[in-house]
Amino acid sequence: MTSSLHALFSKIIKVGRLTVRGSGGETHYGGGGGRSVTLRFTDEAAERALVRDPQLKLGELYMDGRMLVEEGDIYEFLALVKDNTLIEGLNLSMIVHAVARLVASQFRNRVPINHNRRNVAHHYDLDERLFGLFLDEDWQYSCAYFNPPGISLDEAQIAKKRHIVAKLLAEPGQRALEIGSGWGGMAMYLAESSSVDVTGITLSTEQLKISRERAARRGLAHSVRFELQDYYNLPTARKYDRIVSVGMFEHVGRLNYRRFFNKVNDVLAEDGVMVLHSIGQPYPAFYNNPWMEKYIFPGGYIPSIAEVVPFIEKAGLLVSDIEILPMHYAYTLRHWRQRFMANRDKAAAIYDERFVRMWEFYLAGSEMAFTHEAFHIFQIQIVKKRTAVPDNRNYIYEREAELKAFEQSRIPLDRIAV
């Protein structure tokens, strides 16, 4: 093993046990008492690369099969590092890369170029068979709501839809908009449960196709429509009584928060209600994780609530309710990762082994952010008039009870004849 990698692991790993097999044989780190992980590096150049730029190279080396996890898995290794303190292990090369990314991020923030369609296609226009390997039966690709604890992923995704729709207070005959409609599950649930007319907009051609097919199968073509459209092109003449956005705001980007909420203000009816469901982090970030930016979500940014609320207020809107869900996405991601790994051979047949390792690293790293870095989900209810919603939260639980009754009679999509 290179002396620089040895020095790095010696400084980082104090709790738990890390065994590293590399160019110089086998070395052990940590005092035990926690997780136990074994890594193997296939070449000395991989060891040097990890030391120079761990934020990018860790994922790349794992993807390329040059860093193997022989005991435990990649989540356990990431969690082991986070169980310890990383700051002591910083070296000059890491600092240089961090500064360079900070400068590049600041430059992009000042010279905005809209690549929304391209960025969305990079992730969401992947082969639809891939998502079928790990998502629930309704293809909900956002945080589930594990209430009560211990329910299945499918039950938790239904609970998520129920919880959000309850907060919307939708009434029959209203017009609703979903910004970032995914594969159509939320829009269809909202239309069927509350008898409202729903328009869903997306930038993914693959999601658009599947959403339309699914709505047609449910016989909802008259009340649910999906369009390939960006939110900032929505015509201001058309008003919506209810607006919902789930798992889309992470792709808006800091520079566009003013534009986003100004558009919400333009298209939300005077007595309307919006529910915004997004991943949040505890503090504003200086720059995105470079591996995630390059391989998974180019152009994305996870906001803190402190970054979001000022733009809601500046748009002339009111925050009527905020709820924090701290661990529900960790549970969701663990279900996804376990399902994905159980179907890894099928994923490799669709793409290849390198893609499988990339996707495993993405799911493991995302889960670790919620278990170790205080990432969370926030749901913000937004109105123009304070009287648009009740002055207590009892209505949420009352609505949820009504929606549970609706769900008992709803036919699952897989039981509807094609």
DRENDO-1510 file (C-alpha; in Angstrom, 1 decimal, always signed):
<recs>
REC; n; res; u; v; w
REC; 1; MET; +0.0; +0.0; +0.0 .
REC; 2; THR; +1.2; +3.5; -0.8 .
REC; 3; SER; +2.4; +5.5; +2.2 .
REC; 4; SER; -0.1; +8.3; +1.5 .
REC; 5; LEU; -3.1; +6.0; +1.6 .
REC; 6; HIS; -1.7; +4.4; +4.8 .
REC; 7; ALA; -1.4; +7.8; +6.4 .
REC; 8; LEU; -4.9; +8.7; +5.3 .
REC; 9; PHE; -6.6; +5.6; +6.8 .
REC; 10; SER; -4.5; +5.9; +9.9 .
REC; 11; LYS; -5.8; +9.3; +10.6 .
REC; 12; ILE; -9.4; +8.6; +9.7 .
REC; 13; ILE; -10.2; +5.1; +11.1 .
REC; 14; LYS; -10.3; +5.1; +14.9 .
REC; 15; VAL; -13.6; +3.4; +15.6 .
REC; 16; GLY; -14.5; +0.1; +14.0 .
REC; 17; ARG; -12.1; -2.0; +11.9 .
REC; 18; LEU; -10.9; -1.6; +8.4 .
REC; 19; THR; -8.7; -4.1; +6.6 .
REC; 20; VAL; -7.0; -3.0; +3.4 .
REC; 21; ARG; -5.4; -5.4; +1.0 .
REC; 22; GLY; -3.2; -3.6; -1.6 .
REC; 23; SER; +0.2; -3.4; -3.2 .
REC; 24; GLY; +2.0; -3.8; +0.1 .
REC; 25; GLY; +0.0; -6.7; +1.5 .
REC; 26; GLU; -2.7; -6.5; +4.3 .
REC; 27; THR; -3.0; -3.7; +6.8 .
REC; 28; HIS; -5.5; -3.1; +9.6 .
REC; 29; TYR; -6.9; +0.1; +11.0 .
REC; 30; GLY; -9.1; +1.1; +13.9 .
REC; 31; GLY; -9.5; -0.1; +17.4 .
REC; 32; GLY; -12.6; -2.3; +16.8 .
REC; 33; GLY; -15.9; -2.0; +18.5 .
REC; 34; GLY; -17.9; -1.1; +15.4 .
REC; 35; ARG; -18.3; -2.0; +11.8 .
REC; 36; SER; -15.8; -4.3; +10.1 .
REC; 37; VAL; -15.0; -3.8; +6.5 .
REC; 38; THR; -12.3; -5.2; +4.1 .
REC; 39; LEU; -11.2; -3.4; +1.0 .
REC; 40; ARG; -8.9; -4.7; -1.8 .
REC; 41; PHE; -7.2; -2.4; -4.3 .
REC; 42; THR; -6.2; -4.0; -7.6 .
REC; 43; ASP; -3.3; -1.6; -8.4 .
REC; 44; GLU; -1.1; +1.0; -6.8 .
REC; 45; ALA; -2.3; +3.7; -9.1 .
REC; 46; ALA; -5.8; +3.2; -7.7 .
REC; 47; GLU; -4.5; +3.8; -4.2 .
REC; 48; ARG; -2.8; +7.1; -5.2 .
REC; 49; ALA; -5.9; +8.3; -7.0 .
REC; 50; LEU; -8.1; +7.8; -4.0 .
REC; 51; VAL; -5.8; +9.9; -1.8 .
REC; 52; ARG; -5.6; +12.7; -4.4 .
REC; 53; ASP; -9.4; +13.1; -4.8 .
REC; 54; PRO; -11.5; +10.8; -2.6 .
REC; 55; GLN; -14.8; +12.7; -3.3 .
REC; 56; LEU; -14.7; +11.7; -7.0 .
REC; 57; LYS; -12.3; +8.8; -7.2 .
REC; 58; LEU; -13.9; +6.6; -4.5 .
REC; 59; GLY; -17.0; +6.1; -6.6 .
REC; 60; GLU; -15.1; +5.8; -9.8 .
REC; 61; LEU; -12.6; +3.2; -8.4 .
REC; 62; TYR; -15.6; +1.2; -7.1 .
REC; 63; MET; -17.4; +1.4; -10.4 .
REC; 64; ASP; -14.3; +0.3; -12.3 .
REC; 65; GLY; -13.7; -2.6; -10.1 .
REC; 66; ARG; -10.3; -1.3; -8.9 .
REC; 67; MET; -11.5; -1.0; -5.3 .
REC; 68; LEU; -13.3; -4.1; -4.1 .
REC; 69; VAL; -15.3; -4.6; -0.9 .
REC; 70; GLU; -14.5; -8.2; +0.3 .
REC; 71; GLU; -16.1; -8.0; +3.7 .
REC; 72; GLY; -19.2; -5.9; +4.3 .
REC; 73; ASP; -20.5; -3.8; +1.4 .
REC; 74; ILE; -20.0; -0.3; +0.0 .
REC; 75; TYR; -22.6; +1.2; +2.3 .
REC; 76; GLU; -20.8; -0.3; +5.4 .
REC; 77; PHE; -17.5; +1.2; +4.2 .
REC; 78; LEU; -19.1; +4.7; +3.6 .
REC; 79; ALA; -20.8; +4.5; +7.0 .
REC; 80; LEU; -17.5; +3.4; +8.7 .
REC; 81; VAL; -15.8; +6.5; +7.3 .
REC; 82; LYS; -18.6; +8.7; +8.6 .
REC; 83; ASP; -18.6; +7.0; +12.0 .
REC; 84; ASN; -15.1; +8.5; +12.3 .
REC; 85; THR; -14.0; +12.0; +11.7 .
REC; 86; LEU; -12.8; +12.8; +8.2 .
REC; 87; ILE; -11.4; +16.3; +8.7 .
REC; 88; GLU; -8.2; +15.0; +10.3 .
REC; 89; GLY; -7.4; +13.1; +7.1 .
REC; 90; LEU; -7.5; +16.0; +4.7 .
REC; 91; ASN; -4.3; +16.6; +2.7 .
REC; 92; LEU; -3.2; +19.4; +0.4 .
REC; 93; SER; -4.4; +17.6; -2.8 .
REC; 94; MET; -7.9; +17.2; -1.3 .
REC; 95; ILE; -8.0; +20.8; -0.3 .
REC; 96; VAL; -7.0; +21.9; -3.8 .
REC; 97; HIS; -9.7; +19.9; -5.4 .
REC; 98; ALA; -12.3; +21.2; -2.9 .
REC; 99; VAL; -11.3; +24.8; -3.7 .
REC; 100; ALA; -11.4; +24.2; -7.4 .
REC; 101; ARG; -14.9; +22.8; -7.1 .
REC; 102; LEU; -16.0; +25.7; -5.0 .
REC; 103; VAL; -14.7; +28.2; -7.6 .
REC; 104; ALA; -16.4; +26.2; -10.5 .
REC; 105; SER; -19.7; +26.1; -8.5 .
REC; 106; GLN; -19.6; +29.8; -7.9 .
REC; 107; PHE; -18.9; +30.5; -11.6 .
REC; 108; ARG; -21.9; +28.3; -12.7 .
REC; 109; ASN; -24.1; +30.1; -10.3 .
REC; 110; ARG; -23.2; +33.4; -12.0 .
REC; 111; VAL; -23.4; +32.2; -15.6 .
REC; 112; PRO; -26.6; +30.1; -15.6 .
REC; 113; ILE; -27.3; +27.9; -18.6 .
REC; 114; ASN; -30.5; +26.0; -18.6 .
REC; 115; HIS; -29.8; +22.3; -19.3 .
REC; 116; ASN; -33.0; +21.0; -17.6 .
REC; 117; ARG; -34.1; +18.6; -20.4 .
REC; 118; ARG; -30.6; +17.2; -20.8 .
REC; 119; ASN; -30.0; +16.8; -17.1 .
REC; 120; VAL; -33.4; +15.0; -16.6 .
REC; 121; ALA; -32.8; +12.7; -19.5 .
REC; 122; HIS; -29.4; +11.7; -18.1 .
REC; 123; HIS; -31.1; +9.9; -15.2 .
REC; 124; TYR; -34.9; +9.5; -15.9 .
REC; 125; ASP; -34.7; +8.4; -19.5 .
REC; 126; LEU; -32.8; +5.2; -18.6 .
REC; 127; ASP; -34.3; +1.9; -19.6 .
REC; 128; GLU; -37.7; +1.5; -17.8 .
REC; 129; ARG; -36.8; -2.1; -16.9 .
REC; 130; LEU; -34.2; -0.8; -14.6 .
REC; 131; PHE; -36.6; +1.1; -12.4 .
REC; 132; GLY; -38.9; -1.9; -12.3 .
REC; 133; LEU; -36.2; -3.9; -10.6 .
REC; 134; PHE; -36.3; -1.9; -7.3 .
REC; 135; LEU; -39.3; +0.5; -7.1 .
REC; 136; ASP; -42.7; -0.3; -5.6 .
REC; 137; GLU; -45.6; -1.4; -7.7 .
REC; 138; ASP; -46.6; +2.2; -8.5 .
REC; 139; TRP; -43.1; +3.3; -9.4 .
REC; 140; GLN; -42.8; +6.0; -6.8 .
REC; 141; TYR; -39.2; +7.3; -7.2 .
REC; 142; SER; -39.3; +9.5; -4.1 .
REC; 143; CYS; -39.2; +9.1; -0.3 .
REC; 144; ALA; -41.9; +6.8; +1.1 .
REC; 145; TYR; -43.7; +7.5; +4.4 .
REC; 146; PHE; -43.1; +4.6; +6.9 .
REC; 147; ASN; -46.1; +5.4; +9.1 .
REC; 148; PRO; -46.7; +3.2; +11.0 .
REC; 149; PRO; -43.1; +1.9; +11.3 .
REC; 150; GLY; -42.3; -1.4; +9.8 .
REC; 151; ILE; -44.7; -1.4; +6.9 .
REC; 152; SER; -43.6; -2.6; +3.5 .
REC; 153; LEU; -42.2; -0.3; +0.8 .
REC; 154; ASP; -45.5; -0.6; -1.2 .
REC; 155; GLU; -47.5; +0.3; +1.9 .
REC; 156; ALA; -45.2; +3.2; +2.7 .
REC; 157; GLN; -45.4; +4.7; -0.8 .
REC; 158; ILE; -49.2; +4.6; -0.6 .
REC; 159; ALA; -48.9; +6.3; +2.8 .
REC; 160; LYS; -46.8; +9.0; +1.2 .
REC; 161; LYS; -49.4; +9.8; -1.4 .
REC; 162; ARG; -52.1; +9.7; +1.2 .
REC; 163; HIS; -50.2; +12.1; +3.5 .
REC; 164; ILE; -49.5; +14.6; +0.7 .
REC; 165; VAL; -53.0; +14.5; -0.8 .
REC; 166; ALA; -54.5; +15.0; +2.7 .
REC; 167; LYS; -52.4; +18.2; +3.0 .
REC; 168; LEU; -53.7; +19.4; -0.3 .
REC; 169; LEU; -57.3; +19.5; +0.8 .
REC; 170; ALA; -58.4; +18.8; -2.7 .
REC; 171; GLU; -62.1; +19.0; -3.5 .
REC; 172; PRO; -64.2; +17.5; -6.4 .
REC; 173; GLY; -64.1; +19.7; -9.5 .
REC; 174; GLN; -60.9; +21.5; -8.7 .
REC; 175; ARG; -58.0; +21.8; -11.1 .
REC; 176; ALA; -54.6; +20.5; -10.0 .
REC; 177; LEU; -51.0; +20.7; -11.3 .
REC; 178; GLU; -48.2; +18.4; -10.6 .
REC; 179; ILE; -44.7; +19.8; -11.3 .
REC; 180; GLY; -42.5; +16.8; -12.0 .
REC; 181; SER; -45.0; +14.1; -12.5 .
REC; 182; GLY; -42.7; +11.1; -12.7 .
REC; 183; TRP; -44.5; +7.9; -13.9 .
REC; 184; GLY; -47.9; +9.4; -13.0 .
REC; 185; GLY; -48.7; +7.6; -9.8 .
REC; 186; MET; -49.3; +10.7; -7.7 .
REC; 187; ALA; -51.4; +12.4; -10.4 .
REC; 188; MET; -53.6; +9.3; -10.8 .
REC; 189; TYR; -54.1; +8.9; -7.0 .
REC; 190; LEU; -55.0; +12.5; -6.6 .
REC; 191; ALA; -57.5; +12.4; -9.5 .
REC; 192; GLU; -59.2; +9.2; -8.3 .
REC; 193; SER; -59.2; +9.9; -4.6 .
REC; 194; SER; -60.4; +13.5; -4.8 .
REC; 195; SER; -62.3; +13.8; -8.1 .
REC; 196; VAL; -60.1; +16.6; -9.4 .
REC; 197; ASP; -58.7; +17.4; -12.9 .
REC; 198; VAL; -54.9; +16.9; -12.9 .
REC; 199; THR; -52.2; +18.1; -15.3 .
REC; 200; GLY; -48.8; +16.6; -14.8 .
REC; 201; ILE; -45.7; +18.1; -16.4 .
REC; 202; THR; -42.3; +16.4; -16.9 .
REC; 203; LEU; -39.1; +16.8; -18.8 .
REC; 204; SER; -38.6; +13.0; -19.3 .
REC; 205; THR; -39.8; +11.6; -22.6 .
REC; 206; GLU; -39.7; +8.1; -21.1 .
REC; 207; GLN; -41.7; +9.0; -18.1 .
REC; 208; LEU; -44.2; +10.9; -20.3 .
REC; 209; LYS; -44.8; +7.8; -22.4 .
REC; 210; ILE; -45.3; +5.5; -19.5 .
REC; 211; SER; -47.5; +8.0; -17.6 .
REC; 212; ARG; -49.9; +8.4; -20.5 .
REC; 213; GLU; -50.1; +4.6; -21.0 .
REC; 214; ARG; -50.8; +4.0; -17.3 .
REC; 215; ALA; -53.5; +6.8; -17.2 .
REC; 216; ALA; -55.2; +5.2; -20.2 .
REC; 217; ARG; -55.2; +1.8; -18.6 .
REC; 218; ARG; -56.9; +3.3; -15.5 .
REC; 219; GLY; -59.5; +5.0; -17.7 .
REC; 220; LEU; -58.4; +8.5; -16.6 .
REC; 221; ALA; -57.7; +10.1; -19.9 .
REC; 222; HIS; -60.6; +12.5; -19.3 .
REC; 223; SER; -59.3; +13.7; -15.9 .
REC; 224; VAL; -55.5; +13.3; -16.0 .
REC; 225; ARG; -53.1; +14.5; -18.7 .
REC; 226; PHE; -49.4; +14.6; -18.9 .
REC; 227; GLU; -47.3; +17.1; -20.8 .
REC; 228; LEU; -43.6; +17.4; -21.8 .
REC; 229; GLN; -43.1; +20.9; -20.4 .
REC; 230; ASP; -40.8; +22.9; -18.1 .
REC; 231; TYR; -42.5; +24.7; -15.2 .
REC; 232; TYR; -41.3; +28.2; -16.3 .
REC; 233; ASN; -43.2; +27.9; -19.6 .
REC; 234; LEU; -46.5; +27.4; -17.9 .
REC; 235; PRO; -49.0; +29.9; -19.2 .
REC; 236; THR; -50.0; +32.4; -16.4 .
REC; 237; ALA; -53.6; +32.7; -17.7 .
REC; 238; ARG; -54.4; +29.2; -16.4 .
REC; 239; LYS; -54.9; +29.0; -12.7 .
REC; 240; TYR; -54.7; +25.8; -10.5 .
REC; 241; ASP; -56.5; +25.3; -7.2 .
REC; 242; ARG; -53.9; +22.8; -6.1 .
REC; 243; ILE; -50.3; +22.3; -6.9 .
REC; 244; VAL; -48.1; +19.4; -5.8 .
REC; 245; SER; -44.4; +18.8; -6.5 .
REC; 246; VAL; -42.7; +15.7; -5.1 .
REC; 247; GLY; -39.0; +15.0; -5.6 .
REC; 248; MET; -38.6; +17.6; -8.4 .
REC; 249; PHE; -37.4; +20.7; -6.5 .
REC; 250; GLU; -33.9; +19.1; -6.1 .
REC; 251; HIS; -33.4; +19.7; -9.8 .
REC; 252; VAL; -34.4; +23.3; -9.9 .
REC; 253; GLY; -31.1; +24.7; -8.8 .
REC; 254; ARG; -30.3; +27.6; -6.4 .
REC; 255; LEU; -30.3; +30.2; -9.2 .
REC; 256; ASN; -33.9; +29.4; -10.2 .
REC; 257; TYR; -35.7; +29.5; -6.8 .
REC; 258; ARG; -37.0; +33.0; -7.4 .
REC; 259; ARG; -38.2; +31.9; -10.9 .
REC; 260; PHE; -39.8; +28.8; -9.5 .
REC; 261; PHE; -41.9; +30.4; -6.8 .
REC; 262; ASN; -42.8; +33.4; -8.9 .
REC; 263; LYS; -44.3; +30.9; -11.4 .
REC; 264; VAL; -46.1; +29.2; -8.5 .
REC; 265; ASN; -47.5; +32.6; -7.5 .
REC; 266; ASP; -48.6; +33.2; -11.1 .
REC; 267; VAL; -50.5; +30.0; -11.6 .
REC; 268; LEU; -51.9; +29.3; -8.1 .
REC; 269; ALA; -55.4; +30.4; -7.5 .
REC; 270; GLU; -56.1; +33.0; -4.8 .
REC; 271; ASP; -57.5; +30.4; -2.4 .
REC; 272; GLY; -55.1; +27.7; -3.7 .
REC; 273; VAL; -52.8; +25.3; -1.8 .
REC; 274; MET; -49.5; +23.9; -2.8 .
REC; 275; VAL; -47.4; +21.1; -1.2 .
REC; 276; LEU; -43.7; +21.0; -1.9 .
REC; 277; HIS; -41.9; +17.7; -1.0 .
REC; 278; SER; -38.1; +17.8; -1.3 .
REC; 279; ILE; -34.9; +16.4; +0.0 .
REC; 280; GLY; -33.2; +18.9; +2.3 .
REC; 281; GLN; -29.8; +19.2; +4.0 .
REC; 282; PRO; -29.1; +20.8; +7.4 .
REC; 283; TYR; -26.9; +23.7; +6.0 .
REC; 284; PRO; -26.3; +25.2; +2.5 .
REC; 285; ALA; -23.6; +23.4; +0.6 .
REC; 286; PHE; -20.7; +25.2; -1.1 .
REC; 287; TYR; -20.7; +22.7; -4.0 .
REC; 288; ASN; -22.3; +19.4; -5.1 .
REC; 289; ASN; -20.8; +16.1; -4.5 .
REC; 290; PRO; -18.6; +15.7; -7.6 .
REC; 291; TRP; -19.3; +12.0; -8.2 .
REC; 292; MET; -23.1; +12.5; -7.9 .
REC; 293; GLU; -22.9; +15.6; -10.2 .
REC; 294; LYS; -20.9; +13.7; -12.9 .
REC; 295; TYR; -22.7; +10.3; -12.9 .
REC; 296; ILE; -26.2; +10.6; -11.4 .
REC; 297; PHE; -27.8; +14.0; -11.1 .
REC; 298; PRO; -26.0; +16.7; -13.2 .
REC; 299; GLY; -27.2; +20.1; -12.3 .
REC; 300; GLY; -29.0; +19.0; -9.1 .
REC; 301; TYR; -28.8; +20.7; -5.7 .
REC; 302; ILE; -30.1; +19.7; -2.3 .
REC; 303; PRO; -31.3; +22.9; -0.6 .
REC; 304; SER; -31.6; +23.7; +3.1 .
REC; 305; ILE; -34.9; +25.1; +4.3 .
REC; 306; ALA; -33.2; +28.4; +5.0 .
REC; 307; GLU; -32.4; +28.8; +1.3 .
REC; 308; VAL; -35.9; +28.0; +0.2 .
REC; 309; VAL; -38.2; +30.0; +2.5 .
REC; 310; PRO; -36.9; +33.5; +1.7 .
REC; 311; PHE; -37.9; +32.9; -2.0 .
REC; 312; ILE; -41.4; +31.7; -1.0 .
REC; 313; GLU; -41.8; +35.0; +0.9 .
REC; 314; LYS; -40.4; +37.2; -1.8 .
REC; 315; ALA; -42.8; +35.7; -4.3 .
REC; 316; GLY; -45.7; +36.9; -2.1 .
REC; 317; LEU; -46.6; +33.5; -0.9 .
REC; 318; LEU; -47.2; +32.2; +2.7 .
REC; 319; VAL; -45.9; +29.2; +4.4 .
REC; 320; SER; -48.8; +27.5; +6.2 .
REC; 321; ASP; -47.1; +24.3; +7.4 .
REC; 322; ILE; -43.7; +22.7; +7.4 .
REC; 323; GLU; -43.0; +19.0; +8.3 .
REC; 324; ILE; -39.6; +17.4; +8.6 .
REC; 325; LEU; -39.3; +13.6; +7.9 .
REC; 326; PRO; -35.7; +12.8; +9.1 .
REC; 327; MET; -35.3; +9.1; +8.5 .
REC; 328; HIS; -38.0; +8.0; +6.0 .
REC; 329; TYR; -35.7; +8.3; +3.0 .
REC; 330; ALA; -33.0; +6.2; +4.7 .
REC; 331; TYR; -35.6; +3.4; +5.0 .
REC; 332; THR; -36.7; +4.0; +1.4 .
REC; 333; LEU; -33.2; +3.8; +0.0 .
REC; 334; ARG; -32.4; +0.7; +2.0 .
REC; 335; HIS; -35.4; -1.0; +0.5 .
REC; 336; TRP; -34.4; +0.2; -3.0 .
REC; 337; ARG; -30.8; -1.0; -2.6 .
REC; 338; GLN; -31.7; -4.4; -1.2 .
REC; 339; ARG; -34.2; -4.9; -4.1 .
REC; 340; PHE; -31.7; -3.7; -6.7 .
REC; 341; MET; -28.9; -6.0; -5.4 .
REC; 342; ALA; -31.3; -8.9; -5.3 .
REC; 343; ASN; -31.8; -8.2; -9.1 .
REC; 344; ARG; -28.2; -7.2; -9.9 .
REC; 345; ASP; -27.9; -9.9; -12.6 .
REC; 346; LYS; -31.0; -8.5; -14.4 .
REC; 347; ALA; -29.6; -5.0; -14.1 .
REC; 348; ALA; -26.3; -6.2; -15.5 .
REC; 349; ALA; -28.1; -7.8; -18.4 .
REC; 350; ILE; -29.8; -4.5; -19.2 .
REC; 351; TYR; -26.5; -2.5; -18.9 .
REC; 352; ASP; -23.3; -4.0; -17.5 .
REC; 353; GLU; -21.4; -4.8; -14.3 .
REC; 354; ARG; -19.9; -1.3; -14.2 .
REC; 355; PHE; -23.4; +0.2; -14.3 .
REC; 356; VAL; -24.5; -2.1; -11.5 .
REC; 357; ARG; -21.6; -1.0; -9.3 .
REC; 358; MET; -22.3; +2.7; -10.1 .
REC; 359; TRP; -26.0; +2.3; -9.2 .
REC; 360; GLU; -25.2; +0.4; -6.0 .
REC; 361; PHE; -22.7; +3.2; -5.0 .
REC; 362; TYR; -25.4; +5.8; -5.7 .
REC; 363; LEU; -28.0; +4.1; -3.6 .
REC; 364; ALA; -25.6; +3.4; -0.8 .
REC; 365; GLY; -24.1; +6.9; -0.7 .
REC; 366; SER; -27.6; +8.4; -0.7 .
REC; 367; GLU; -28.7; +6.2; +2.1 .
REC; 368; MET; -25.6; +7.2; +4.1 .
REC; 369; ALA; -26.4; +10.9; +3.7 .
REC; 370; PHE; -29.7; +10.3; +5.6 .
REC; 371; THR; -28.2; +8.0; +8.2 .
REC; 372; HIS; -25.1; +10.0; +8.9 .
REC; 373; GLU; -25.3; +13.5; +7.5 .
REC; 374; ALA; -28.7; +14.8; +8.8 .
REC; 375; PHE; -30.2; +14.9; +5.3 .
REC; 376; HIS; -34.0; +14.8; +5.6 .
REC; 377; ILE; -37.3; +15.4; +3.7 .
REC; 378; PHE; -39.2; +18.6; +4.1 .
REC; 379; GLN; -42.8; +19.1; +3.1 .
REC; 380; ILE; -43.8; +22.8; +2.9 .
REC; 381; GLN; -47.5; +23.7; +2.5 .
REC; 382; ILE; -47.8; +27.0; +0.7 .
REC; 383; VAL; -50.8; +29.3; +0.3 .
REC; 384; LYS; -51.7; +32.9; -0.8 .
REC; 385; LYS; -54.3; +33.3; +1.9 .
REC; 386; ARG; -54.0; +32.1; +5.5 .
REC; 387; THR; -57.7; +31.1; +5.5 .
REC; 388; ALA; -57.1; +28.6; +2.6 .
REC; 389; VAL; -56.2; +25.9; +5.2 .
REC; 390; PRO; -57.5; +25.2; +8.7 .
REC; 391; ASP; -55.7; +26.6; +11.7 .
REC; 392; ASN; -54.8; +23.2; +13.1 .
REC; 393; ARG; -53.4; +19.9; +11.7 .
REC; 394; ASN; -56.3; +17.7; +12.7 .
REC; 395; TYR; -57.7; +17.9; +9.1 .
REC; 396; ILE; -54.6; +16.0; +7.8 .
REC; 397; TYR; -55.4; +12.9; +9.9 .
REC; 398; GLU; -59.1; +13.1; +9.2 .
REC; 399; ARG; -58.4; +13.3; +5.5 .
REC; 400; GLU; -56.0; +10.4; +5.7 .
REC; 401; ALA; -58.7; +8.3; +7.3 .
REC; 402; GLU; -61.0; +9.1; +4.4 .
REC; 403; LEU; -58.3; +8.3; +1.8 .
REC; 404; LYS; -57.6; +4.9; +3.5 .
REC; 405; ALA; -61.3; +4.1; +2.9 .
REC; 406; PHE; -60.9; +5.1; -0.8 .
REC; 407; GLU; -57.8; +2.8; -1.1 .
REC; 408; GLN; -59.8; -0.2; -0.1 .
REC; 409; SER; -61.8; +0.0; -3.2 .
REC; 410; ARG; -59.1; +1.1; -5.6 .
REC; 411; ILE; -58.1; -1.6; -8.1 .
REC; 412; PRO; -54.3; -2.0; -8.4 .
REC; 413; LEU; -52.9; -1.2; -11.9 .
REC; 414; ASP; -51.4; -4.6; -12.4 .
REC; 415; ARG; -55.0; -6.1; -12.1 .
REC; 416; ILE; -56.4; -3.9; -14.9 .
REC; 417; ALA; -56.5; -5.7; -18.2 .
REC; 418; VAL; -54.4; -4.1; -20.9 .
</recs>
